[in-house]
Amino acid sequence: MGAAGGIIFLDGSSLPADCLLAATGAQPLAWLRDTGLALDERGCVLVDAQHRSVSHPNVFAAGDMRMRNDISLPRSSVHAVFAGPVLAYKLLASIDGRALQRYLSPA
C-alpha cells in the first residue's frame, strides 16, 4: 500500500521513497483492486495517451498492466518492451514540469 513519502508493507513496516516503481508480470495483480485506481474489467490500470491513470494523474502505468482509454492496443510483449523507455521519459518530464506527449504505438 502506498503512503506519502514511501510504502507501508502488510506487516506494518515502511520504506521511505521519493518514487515507487512496480515491475510485474503480464497478468493484472489482485492488489490493484484495493488501490482506488480506475481499472478495466480485467483489472488493468486505465490510462490516457500519456500513460497516466485516468483517476490518479500522478500515477503512470505501462506494458501489460495498463489499458488505454482512447485506443485499443493488442496485448503484446512488443508494446510492453517499447513502453519502458517511453514511460521513463514521461516520468522525468512529469518531474521536470515538461509537457507529456501522446504515446503512439510502434506496431
C-alpha angles and dihedrals in degrees: 000000000000122000135182106281097013146334133307117211126215091257089058096253117128140208121206114229139162093206131019123207123184120196111193141165128267097276124079112255122236094231090067088073089065096051100078090236117140107258135184123238091277093051098256119144111259109229138178127233089283092055091250121140109259089223100037111030092189089065120079127194132183142170123028094338093068136067121200115231095207105046138018116244120183116247101259137146086230091071092045093051094047091045094064099074091036091054091047090054092048093050092051092044090051092051091047093047094244122146116268117232126219113262113237116197116243092213 
